[in-house]
Each structure stands twice: as structure tokens, then as C-alpha cells.
Amino acid sequence: MPFMKGRAPVRRTLEYLNAGRLILKDKVRIFSVNYNTYGEHHGGARDFVFWNISQVQFKNPEVQVITFKNMSPSPFIRCYFEDGRDMLIDIDSKDRHEIMDHLLKVVGKTKEQLDAEARMAESKDNPANFGYGCNRHCICEIPGQVPCPGTVILPDHLRGKHIFAPK
């Protein structure tokens, strides 16, 4: 498989990308990471970009994710919001797990928000759904379907007892 080449090809698998924990808040529009390719205090930022930035991109398709290499003396993450504000997050001398935990607290959605969004996504009204908790109680309410036998008696050719009855 051609996508399984290079350094740590597991980063490109769908299972790995879906395992990302950081889902950014709705107001975040741009997520930028500044780090250097050298230096001891940039190690956590390098590891975060190498292992986690693809997960952040995959889980947040509406957010622009940018990395800047060798442009600043200290590593940091800057989040730009839709109202023009920005937030600067210092990641100097932190490992990638500490960075991820801090980002989850500061710009990530809470577990309660994610659960509420999952419930709302499940309960979206689909016209094909019927039964309890839906707009239609029975499929007979949809135009073109056979009416309920309790409301309208079915024709004889649709009833089993008339097909097999002796004549």
C-alpha cells in the first residue's frame, strides 16, 4: 500500500485519525502552531505536530490548521476566533501530552458539549423515520403507502386468507 510508506505511517490510517481527542470550539477559525526544528524546549511542540496535528485537522475540517517552522524563538499556539480575537498559548518545554491536555481544557469542547451534539445529530428529523418520537406515527401516513388495515380494510388480493381459501 503506497500510503504506508514514510516515517510512522500509522498517522495516516483512518483509525488513528478518528482517535483524536481535540475537537475545537465552534468559534475557532484558525489554529496555528509555531515551533523550531531544533532546540530542547521545542521538542514537545515538534512531537505534537508530528503525532497530533493530523488528528486535529481531521476532527476539525472547518478550521484552518497552520504550522510555522523556525520563525520564533519560543514555541506557541495561536488560535484565531471568528470575532477577530486571538488566544496565545505557551507550549514552551511541555511534552505533547501536556500540550494536548492543556488544549482540551482551553479551546476544546467539553464532554457535555460533545454528548449534546451527538444527541442532536441523532434526533435530526429524517422524513423516512416513523414511529414513537418522530413526526409520523405509522408508515401509512406517508403518501403512496398502503393504508393501515385497522383504518381501511385491505383488498381481498392482499389478504392471505382469501388467497388460500377454497372456492
C-alpha positions in Angstrom: 0.0 0.0 0.0 1.5 3.3 -1.0 0.2 5.3 1.9 2.0 3.0 4.4 5.4 4.4 3.5 7.5 7.0 5.3 8.0 7.9 8.9 5.3 6.5 11.2 2.7 5.6 8.5 0.2 4.7 11.2 -0.6 8.5 11.4 -2.4 8.3 8.0 -4.7 5.5 9.0 -8.4 6.2 9.5 -8.4 4.5 12.9 -5.6 6.7 14.1 -7.2 9.9 12.8 -10.5 9.1 14.4 -8.8 8.6 17.7 -8.1 12.3 18.1 -9.5 13.8 21.3 -9.3 17.6 20.4 -12.4 18.9 18.9 -12.1 22.7 18.8 -14.9 25.1 19.9 -17.1 26.4 17.1 -15.7 29.9 17.3 -12.1 28.9 16.5 -11.4 29.6 12.8 -7.5 29.3 12.6 -5.2 27.1 14.7 -1.5 27.9 14.2 1.5 26.2 15.8 4.9 28.0 15.9 8.0 25.9 16.7 11.6 25.3 15.7 13.1 22.2 14.3 16.0 22.5 16.8 16.2 23.2 20.5 15.4 21.2 23.6 12.4 23.3 24.7 10.8 22.8 21.2 10.7 19.0 21.5 7.1 18.7 22.8 5.9 21.1 20.0 7.7 19.0 17.4 6.2 15.8 18.7 2.7 17.4 18.9 3.0 18.5 15.3 4.3 15.1 14.2 1.8 12.9 16.1 -1.3 15.1 16.8 -1.7 17.8 14.1 -3.2 15.4 11.6 -5.8 14.3 14.1 -6.7 18.0 14.9 -7.1 18.6 11.1 -9.2 15.5 10.7 -11.5 16.2 13.6 -11.9 19.9 12.7 -12.4 20.2 9.0 -13.8 23.7 9.2 -10.7 25.1 11.0 -7.6 26.2 9.1 -4.5 24.5 10.7 -1.1 26.1 10.0 2.4 25.3 11.2 5.2 27.8 11.2 8.7 26.4 11.5 11.8 28.3 12.6 10.1 31.7 12.8 10.0 32.3 16.6 12.4 31.8 19.5 9.8 30.1 21.7 7.1 27.6 20.7 3.4 28.7 21.0 0.0 28.0 19.6 -2.3 30.9 18.5 -6.0 30.4 18.0 -7.9 33.0 16.0 -11.6 33.3 16.6 -14.4 34.3 14.3 -15.0 37.7 16.0 -11.4 38.8 15.4 -9.9 38.0 18.8 -7.0 35.6 19.2 -5.5 33.5 22.0 -1.9 32.8 22.6 -1.0 29.5 24.3 2.5 28.9 25.6 3.8 25.4 25.0 7.5 26.0 25.9 9.2 22.9 27.4 5.9 20.9 27.5 5.6 17.4 26.1 2.9 16.6 23.6 0.6 15.0 26.2 0.7 18.1 28.4 0.0 20.3 25.3 -3.0 18.1 24.3 -4.4 18.2 27.9 -4.0 22.0 28.1 -5.6 22.5 24.7 -8.5 20.3 25.7 -9.1 22.5 28.7 -8.7 25.8 27.0 -10.0 25.6 23.4 -11.6 22.1 23.2 -15.2 21.3 23.6 -16.2 19.7 26.8 -17.6 16.1 27.1 -21.0 17.5 27.8 -21.0 19.6 24.7 -19.9 16.6 22.6 -22.6 14.4 24.1 -25.3 17.1 23.4 -24.1 17.5 19.8 -24.2 13.7 19.3 -27.8 13.6 20.7 -28.8 16.4 18.4 -27.3 14.7 15.4 -29.2 11.5 16.1 -32.5 13.3 16.6 -32.4 15.2 13.3 -35.7 14.7 11.6 -35.4 12.4 8.6 -38.6 12.1 6.6 -38.0 8.4 6.3 -38.2 7.9 10.1 -41.5 6.9 11.6 -42.6 5.6 15.0 -42.5 7.0 18.5 -40.6 10.2 18.8 -40.9 11.0 15.1 -43.2 13.2 13.1 -45.1 10.3 11.7 -46.5 7.5 13.9 -47.0 5.0 11.1 -45.7 4.4 7.6 -49.3 4.6 6.3 -49.2 8.4 6.9 -46.7 8.7 4.0 -48.5 9.3 0.7 -48.4 6.3 -1.7 -48.1 3.7 1.1 -50.7 1.1 1.8 -53.1 2.3 4.5 -53.4 0.7 7.9 -55.7 -2.3 7.9 -57.3 -1.0 11.1 -58.4 2.2 9.3 -59.1 0.9 5.8 -59.8 -2.8 5.0 -57.3 -4.2 2.6 -58.4 -5.5 -0.8 -59.0 -9.3 -0.9 -56.0 -10.0 -3.1 -53.7 -8.5 -0.4 -55.2 -10.6 2.4 -53.7 -14.1 2.9 -57.0 -15.8 4.0 -58.6 -15.1 0.6 -55.7 -16.4 -1.4 -55.7 -19.8 0.2 -59.4 -20.1 0.8 -61.3 -22.8 -1.1 -63.6 -21.6 -3.8 
